[in-house]
Amino acid sequence: MPTIRVEMFEGRTIEQKREMAEVFTREMARIAKIAPDAIQVLFDEYRRDNWAVGGTLYADKTK
């Protein structure tokens, strides 16, 4: 059962996540030639103060 994991900052609407889930599922099924029902999509959302790059929190980069 393929799993697509999406890690992103919080703030997307449920409508956006619905569309992403539909598109990711459709395209994975097409490319991998598997049934859409076999594909899982997981959304992990993070606050900007829980994600850092190069030693700097994103929360500090947006100030």
A tleap script that builds the chain and sets N, CA, C and O, in Angstrom:
source leaprc.protein.ff14SB
mol = sequence {
  NMET PRO THR ILE ARG VAL GLU MET PHE GLU
  GLY ARG THR ILE GLU GLN LYS ARG GLU MET
  ALA GLU VAL PHE THR ARG GLU MET ALA ARG
  ILE ALA LYS ILE ALA PRO ASP ALA ILE GLN
  VAL LEU PHE ASP GLU TYR ARG ARG ASP ASN
  TRP ALA VAL GLY GLY THR LEU TYR ALA ASP
  LYS THR CLYS
}
set mol.1.N position { 0.859 -1.180 0.000 }
set mol.1.CA position { 0.000 0.000 0.000 }
set mol.1.C position { 0.902 1.239 0.000 }
set mol.1.O position { 1.454 1.576 1.047 }
set mol.2.N position { 1.071 1.925 -1.128 }
set mol.2.CA position { 1.913 3.117 -1.171 }
set mol.2.C position { 1.359 4.233 -0.289 }
set mol.2.O position { 0.149 4.441 -0.200 }
set mol.3.N position { 2.271 4.934 0.350 }
set mol.3.CA position { 1.911 6.073 1.179 }
set mol.3.C position { 2.664 7.295 0.688 }
set mol.3.O position { 3.886 7.265 0.541 }
set mol.4.N position { 1.939 8.358 0.437 }
set mol.4.CA position { 2.525 9.643 0.070 }
set mol.4.C position { 2.459 10.511 1.312 }
set mol.4.O position { 1.382 10.765 1.850 }
set mol.5.N position { 3.618 10.963 1.760 }
set mol.5.CA position { 3.676 11.778 2.978 }
set mol.5.C position { 4.032 13.198 2.574 }
set mol.5.O position { 5.031 13.428 1.893 }
set mol.6.N position { 3.207 14.152 2.998 }
set mol.6.CA position { 3.397 15.561 2.679 }
set mol.6.C position { 3.695 16.301 3.979 }
set mol.6.O position { 2.866 16.340 4.888 }
set mol.7.N position { 4.888 16.885 4.055 }
set mol.7.CA position { 5.256 17.684 5.211 }
set mol.7.C position { 5.276 19.139 4.771 }
set mol.7.O position { 5.936 19.496 3.795 }
set mol.8.N position { 4.540 19.981 5.508 }
set mol.8.CA position { 4.427 21.378 5.109 }
set mol.8.C position { 4.054 22.221 6.315 }
set mol.8.O position { 3.651 21.705 7.358 }
set mol.9.N position { 4.198 23.532 6.149 }
set mol.9.CA position { 3.752 24.436 7.199 }
set mol.9.C position { 2.233 24.391 7.282 }
set mol.9.O position { 1.552 24.139 6.289 }
set mol.10.N position { 1.715 24.638 8.472 }
set mol.10.CA position { 0.271 24.691 8.640 }
set mol.10.C position { -0.288 25.903 7.900 }
set mol.10.O position { 0.438 26.848 7.590 }
set mol.11.N position { -1.575 25.858 7.627 }
set mol.11.CA position { -2.223 27.018 7.031 }
set mol.11.C position { -3.002 26.736 5.763 }
set mol.11.O position { -3.720 27.610 5.277 }
set mol.12.N position { -2.876 25.523 5.210 }
set mol.12.CA position { -3.667 25.211 4.009 }
set mol.12.C position { -5.106 24.924 4.425 }
set mol.12.O position { -5.366 24.427 5.520 }
set mol.13.N position { -6.022 25.245 3.536 }
set mol.13.CA position { -7.434 24.976 3.827 }
set mol.13.C position { -7.739 23.501 3.590 }
set mol.13.O position { -6.974 22.790 2.939 }
set mol.14.N position { -8.849 23.065 4.122 }
set mol.14.CA position { -9.269 21.680 3.894 }
set mol.14.C position { -9.540 21.449 2.406 }
set mol.14.O position { -9.313 20.352 1.895 }
set mol.15.N position { -10.022 22.478 1.715 }
set mol.15.CA position { -10.264 22.358 0.273 }
set mol.15.C position { -8.946 22.120 -0.464 }
set mol.15.O position { -8.888 21.296 -1.376 }
set mol.16.N position { -7.890 22.836 -0.075 }
set mol.16.CA position { -6.587 22.640 -0.702 }
set mol.16.C position { -6.062 21.226 -0.443 }
set mol.16.O position { -5.515 20.588 -1.343 }
set mol.17.N position { -6.231 20.744 0.782 }
set mol.17.CA position { -5.760 19.395 1.098 }
set mol.17.C position { -6.577 18.337 0.361 }
set mol.17.O position { -6.032 17.316 -0.058 }
set mol.18.N position { -7.864 18.569 0.200 }
set mol.18.CA position { -8.689 17.636 -0.582 }
set mol.18.C position { -8.178 17.551 -2.018 }
set mol.18.O position { -8.048 16.464 -2.581 }
set mol.19.N position { -7.889 18.719 -2.602 }
set mol.19.CA position { -7.407 18.742 -3.981 }
set mol.19.C position { -6.040 18.067 -4.101 }
set mol.19.O position { -5.805 17.294 -5.029 }
set mol.20.N position { -5.142 18.361 -3.160 }
set mol.20.CA position { -3.827 17.710 -3.191 }
set mol.20.C position { -3.971 16.196 -3.081 }
set mol.20.O position { -3.329 15.458 -3.829 }
set mol.21.N position { -4.808 15.726 -2.155 }
set mol.21.CA position { -5.000 14.290 -1.973 }
set mol.21.C position { -5.532 13.653 -3.252 }
set mol.21.O position { -5.087 12.574 -3.640 }
set mol.22.N position { -6.473 14.310 -3.900 }
set mol.22.CA position { -7.053 13.762 -5.135 }
set mol.22.C position { -6.016 13.707 -6.249 }
set mol.22.O position { -5.895 12.694 -6.937 }
set mol.23.N position { -5.272 14.787 -6.429 }
set mol.23.CA position { -4.280 14.855 -7.507 }
set mol.23.C position { -3.124 13.888 -7.250 }
set mol.23.O position { -2.722 13.155 -8.153 }
set mol.24.N position { -2.586 13.879 -6.030 }
set mol.24.CA position { -1.480 12.976 -5.719 }
set mol.24.C position { -1.909 11.521 -5.917 }
set mol.24.O position { -1.160 10.717 -6.472 }
set mol.25.N position { -3.110 11.194 -5.464 }
set mol.25.CA position { -3.612 9.828 -5.603 }
set mol.25.C position { -3.795 9.459 -7.066 }
set mol.25.O position { -3.344 8.402 -7.507 }
set mol.26.N position { -4.453 10.326 -7.812 }
set mol.26.CA position { -4.697 10.048 -9.231 }
set mol.26.C position { -3.393 9.831 -9.990 }
set mol.26.O position { -3.261 8.873 -10.751 }
set mol.27.N position { -2.432 10.727 -9.777 }
set mol.27.CA position { -1.177 10.634 -10.520 }
set mol.27.C position { -0.325 9.448 -10.076 }
set mol.27.O position { 0.312 8.814 -10.917 }
set mol.28.N position { -0.293 9.134 -8.803 }
set mol.28.CA position { 0.437 7.961 -8.331 }
set mol.28.C position { -0.168 6.697 -8.919 }
set mol.28.O position { 0.554 5.806 -9.367 }
set mol.29.N position { -1.488 6.621 -8.918 }
set mol.29.CA position { -2.162 5.454 -9.485 }
set mol.29.C position { -1.848 5.319 -10.976 }
set mol.29.O position { -1.599 4.215 -11.461 }
set mol.30.N position { -1.859 6.425 -11.692 }
set mol.30.CA position { -1.564 6.408 -13.133 }
set mol.30.C position { -0.134 5.966 -13.393 }
set mol.30.O position { 0.104 5.084 -14.218 }
set mol.31.N position { 0.808 6.566 -12.705 }
set mol.31.CA position { 2.221 6.282 -12.948 }
set mol.31.C position { 2.597 4.876 -12.483 }
set mol.31.O position { 3.299 4.155 -13.192 }
set mol.32.N position { 2.131 4.485 -11.294 }
set mol.32.CA position { 2.491 3.183 -10.731 }
set mol.32.C position { 1.591 2.054 -11.213 }
set mol.32.O position { 1.845 0.882 -10.935 }
set mol.33.N position { 0.531 2.422 -11.942 }
set mol.33.CA position { -0.432 1.442 -12.455 }
set mol.33.C position { -1.008 0.576 -11.328 }
set mol.33.O position { -0.977 -0.654 -11.366 }
set mol.34.N position { -1.534 1.285 -10.326 }
set mol.34.CA position { -2.187 0.620 -9.197 }
set mol.34.C position { -3.539 1.280 -8.943 }
set mol.34.O position { -3.807 2.378 -9.430 }
set mol.35.N position { -4.371 0.609 -8.187 }
set mol.35.CA position { -5.695 1.136 -7.869 }
set mol.35.C position { -5.583 2.319 -6.906 }
set mol.35.O position { -4.801 2.269 -5.957 }
set mol.36.N position { -6.357 3.380 -7.140 }
set mol.36.CA position { -6.349 4.525 -6.230 }
set mol.36.C position { -6.656 4.138 -4.786 }
set mol.36.O position { -6.138 4.756 -3.855 }
set mol.37.N position { -7.489 3.125 -4.595 }
set mol.37.CA position { -7.856 2.706 -3.238 }
set mol.37.C position { -6.669 2.166 -2.445 }
set mol.37.O position { -6.742 2.042 -1.222 }
set mol.38.N position { -5.583 1.846 -3.136 }
set mol.38.CA position { -4.403 1.305 -2.462 }
set mol.38.C position { -3.471 2.397 -1.949 }
set mol.38.O position { -2.498 2.103 -1.254 }
set mol.39.N position { -3.757 3.649 -2.282 }
set mol.39.CA position { -2.846 4.756 -1.982 }
set mol.39.C position { -3.334 5.551 -0.783 }
set mol.39.O position { -4.512 5.890 -0.672 }
set mol.40.N position { -2.396 5.839 0.112 }
set mol.40.CA position { -2.681 6.675 1.276 }
set mol.40.C position { -1.931 7.990 1.124 }
set mol.40.O position { -0.814 8.014 0.606 }
set mol.41.N position { -2.539 9.081 1.571 }
set mol.41.CA position { -1.865 10.382 1.604 }
set mol.41.C position { -1.941 10.888 3.042 }
set mol.41.O position { -3.021 10.985 3.625 }
set mol.42.N position { -0.778 11.207 3.600 }
set mol.42.CA position { -0.714 11.724 4.966 }
set mol.42.C position { -0.201 13.149 4.931 }
set mol.42.O position { 0.802 13.439 4.279 }
set mol.43.N position { -0.884 14.036 5.628 }
set mol.43.CA position { -0.455 15.430 5.738 }
set mol.43.C position { 0.076 15.667 7.145 }
set mol.43.O position { -0.649 15.516 8.128 }
set mol.44.N position { 1.340 16.037 7.228 }
set mol.44.CA position { 1.941 16.445 8.495 }
set mol.44.C position { 2.163 17.945 8.412 }
set mol.44.O position { 2.917 18.426 7.567 }
set mol.45.N position { 1.503 18.675 9.291 }
set mol.45.CA position { 1.602 20.129 9.258 }
set mol.45.C position { 2.371 20.622 10.480 }
set mol.45.O position { 2.187 20.133 11.594 }
set mol.46.N position { 3.227 21.592 10.243 }
set mol.46.CA position { 4.090 22.102 11.297 }
set mol.46.C position { 3.951 23.615 11.421 }
set mol.46.O position { 3.759 24.325 10.434 }
set mol.47.N position { 4.053 24.083 12.649 }
set mol.47.CA position { 4.147 25.526 12.871 }
set mol.47.C position { 5.549 25.956 12.477 }
set mol.47.O position { 6.484 25.156 12.513 }
set mol.48.N position { 5.693 27.209 12.104 }
set mol.48.CA position { 6.997 27.715 11.674 }
set mol.48.C position { 8.035 27.714 12.794 }
set mol.48.O position { 9.237 27.760 12.532 }
set mol.49.N position { 7.571 27.660 14.035 }
set mol.49.CA position { 8.540 27.604 15.136 }
set mol.49.C position { 8.973 26.170 15.450 }
set mol.49.O position { 9.720 25.943 16.401 }
set mol.50.N position { 8.510 25.210 14.659 }
set mol.50.CA position { 8.913 23.814 14.810 }
set mol.50.C position { 9.712 23.305 13.616 }
set mol.50.O position { 9.872 22.096 13.450 }
set mol.51.N position { 10.218 24.217 12.782 }
set mol.51.CA position { 10.957 23.823 11.587 }
set mol.51.C position { 12.120 24.789 11.409 }
set mol.51.O position { 11.935 26.006 11.418 }
set mol.52.N position { 13.310 24.241 11.249 }
set mol.52.CA position { 14.498 25.077 11.082 }
set mol.52.C position { 15.306 24.599 9.887 }
set mol.52.O position { 15.306 23.412 9.561 }
set mol.53.N position { 15.987 25.519 9.243 }
set mol.53.CA position { 16.922 25.216 8.161 }
set mol.53.C position { 18.174 26.038 8.402 }
set mol.53.O position { 18.100 27.235 8.679 }
set mol.54.N position { 19.321 25.389 8.296 }
set mol.54.CA position { 20.575 26.097 8.492 }
set mol.54.C position { 20.719 26.679 9.892 }
set mol.54.O position { 21.411 27.678 10.091 }
set mol.55.N position { 20.062 26.049 10.857 }
set mol.55.CA position { 20.171 26.507 12.234 }
set mol.55.C position { 19.231 27.647 12.602 }
set mol.55.O position { 19.285 28.160 13.720 }
set mol.56.N position { 18.368 28.049 11.669 }
set mol.56.CA position { 17.450 29.153 11.929 }
set mol.56.C position { 16.011 28.684 11.792 }
set mol.56.O position { 15.642 28.079 10.785 }
set mol.57.N position { 15.201 28.962 12.804 }
set mol.57.CA position { 13.777 28.634 12.729 }
set mol.57.C position { 13.111 29.464 11.640 }
set mol.57.O position { 13.437 30.636 11.450 }
set mol.58.N position { 12.181 28.847 10.931 }
set mol.58.CA position { 11.423 29.604 9.936 }
set mol.58.C position { 10.657 30.753 10.584 }
set mol.58.O position { 10.447 31.792 9.958 }
set mol.59.N position { 10.243 30.571 11.827 }
set mol.59.CA position { 9.531 31.647 12.523 }
set mol.59.C position { 10.406 32.888 12.630 }
set mol.59.O position { 9.897 34.008 12.602 }
set mol.60.N position { 11.714 32.700 12.753 }
set mol.60.CA position { 12.626 33.836 12.830 }
set mol.60.C position { 12.934 34.428 11.467 }
set mol.60.O position { 13.278 35.606 11.373 }
set mol.61.N position { 12.817 33.641 10.414 }
set mol.61.CA position { 13.095 34.120 9.059 }
set mol.61.C position { 11.994 35.031 8.536 }
set mol.61.O position { 12.243 35.864 7.664 }
set mol.62.N position { 10.784 34.885 9.056 }
set mol.62.CA position { 9.658 35.653 8.535 }
set mol.62.C position { 9.414 36.936 9.307 }
set mol.62.O position { 8.441 37.639 9.035 }
set mol.63.N position { 10.273 37.258 10.262 }
set mol.63.CA position { 10.086 38.479 11.053 }
set mol.63.C position { 10.633 39.678 10.321 }
set mol.63.O position { 10.566 40.796 10.832 }
savepdb mol mol.pdb
quit
